[in-house]
Amino acid sequence: MDTNNRNIVTRFAPSPTGFMHIGGVRTALFAYLWARKNRGTFILRIEDTDKEREVAGSIEHIQESLRWLGLEWDFGPDKPGTFGSCIQSERLPTYLEFAHRLIEKGLAYPDPYSSEQVAEFRKQAEAEKRPFLFRNHRPEAFEKWDSTKPLRFKVPEIKRYRWHDAVRGDLEAGEEALDDFILIKSDGYPTYNFAHIIDDFSMGVTHIMRADEFISSTPRFLSLYEALGIAPPVFVTLPPILRDDRTKKLGKRDGAKDILDYRAEGYLPEAMANFLALTGWNPGTEQEIFTMDDLIAAFDIAKIQKAGAAFNEEKLLWANREHIKNLSHESLLRILAEFGAKSSRVAEKKWDLSEEFLSKIAPIVVERLSVFGEFTAMLDAGEFDYFLEEPTVDASKIVWKEEGPEKARDALLRVSEILEKISESNWNSEAVKEAIWPYAEERGRGGVLWPMRYSLSGKDKSPDPFTIAGVLGREETLKRLKVAAENL
């Protein structure tokens, strides 16, 4: 825990330009954990100043994604603070105020060049094999800014910058990293380079969780902090999330998906948060399964790794299976009902997946589940049809190996006689097994259990006959056994 300053403020500041990918979600998670670890504040800020790239519905999508994971914000698009809105397009007067402060200091000026002129400057620099720096073309005298032209920051001092990153340690960059960058575009919207610094200051942000691509821009940020007389927050650069083969960052072409696609597939939010936390952070213990409360208690910036972390989907599936096992019975039934309702076969047959039925088949399903979408697929494939309607039984398949139909019929009749002695109130899979097992041991397991199982399910592959009987109930079990015996 940060004992020097309990008033920790973190933020997640996505642009509403599309779906929420894994890297962004992990940034949000780490920012959330650090705020909650220190009983601080977590802000969701929407950086929507690039209107050309904005995608309709993205803000709602971002909020839905974070809430699915359990990352509730203290201030956000729907919760303004004393500092005002958390949506940048609604904060334009604030940026203008700070822009005019820089103009008054002689540290901001209107860009006098057209895009064609700037392109020519770049072409010239390339021909001379030197980096293009706008500051080399800075006008000698500044015009008055009338908001029709971009406003540029004038780097006040060309020097080497050194700074400390909470993860990467001490870093530095030379004057080649400094240049006059745009503060406010000709459309009136601020650039990221300007707006995020103003917002972080106005919102009291103390720690910035960020991707490693921002390291190269840090000298520019530091020069602006100095010009405004603002103390920089703590930089926390997160390791990149890599493809499973660790050769490059995980991208869309490598299968990176919208975080809500994982919800649709049946991943648990607890499992996803658990997995993402361990993708670039090491608690320093053998523990691998964490609840959100566990993560908050254990999280420490000092244990964030420098090296890139691979996105291992097998590890995610394993974590999801473990979290499924830890679900309460009520939660398990609720999620099974949700994904069962998505089955086209259930809808077609108008089957009732009652709570009682789901409770009976839950142990069978959980043994086979990695994600809940698989339950939908099982239902669609007809794997549980025999629980919901009487199966079509091929009499020739009831017979165990070379025993013949007569022996199979005798076995089924004897099983029926034994099971009739179990009352309705005492009927369950354990009671069925306890009653049948001695006879199966005496007669030969295959010759008893195979005819029984196939007669109940009509499937070559299915759970054991005791489990099936427990789900079907006394009346339906006895009915199916007798019908099968008669067919022989």
Sequence and secondary structure as in RCSB ss.txt:
>XXXX:A:sequence
MDTNNRNIVTRFAPSPTGFMHIGGVRTALFAYLWARKNRGTFILRIEDTDKEREVAGSIEHIQESLRWLGLEWDF
GPDKPGTFGSCIQSERLPTYLEFAHRLIEKGLAYPDPYSSEQVAEFRKQAEAEKRPFLFRNHRPEAFEKWDSTKP
LRFKVPEIKRYRWHDAVRGDLEAGEEALDDFILIKSDGYPTYNFAHIIDDFSMGVTHIMRADEFISSTPRFLSLY
EALGIAPPVFVTLPPILRDDRTKKLGKRDGAKDILDYRAEGYLPEAMANFLALTGWNPGTEQEIFTMDDLIAAFD
IAKIQKAGAAFNEEKLLWANREHIKNLSHESLLRILAEFGAKSSRVAEKKWDLSEEFLSKIAPIVVERLSVFGEF
TAMLDAGEFDYFLEEPTVDASKIVWKEEGPEKARDALLRVSEILEKISESNWNSEAVKEAIWPYAEERGRGGVLW
PMRYSLSGKDKSPDPFTIAGVLGREETLKRLKVAAENL
>XXXX:A:secstr
   S S  EEEE   SSS   HHHHHHHHHHHHHHHHTT EEEE B    TTT  TTHHHHHHHHHHHHT   SB
BTTB BTTB SBGGG HHHHHHHHHHHHHTT EEE    HHHHHHHHHHHHHTTS   GGGG  SS     SSS 
EEE  S    EEEEETTTEEEEE GGG    EEE TTS B HHHHHHHHHHHTT  EEEE GGGGGGHHHHHHHH
HHHT    EEEE   EE TTSSSB  GGGT   HHHHHHHT  HHHHHHHHHTSSB  SSS     HHHHHHH  
GGGB SS EE  HHHHHHHHHHHHHTS HHHHHHHHHHHHTT HHHHHHT    HHHHHHHHHHHHTT SSTHHH
HHHHHTTTTHHHHS     HHHHS TTS HHHHHHHHHHHHHHHTTS STT SHHHHHHHHHHHHHHH HHHHHH
HHHHHHH  SS S HHHHHHHH HHHHHHHHHHHHHH 
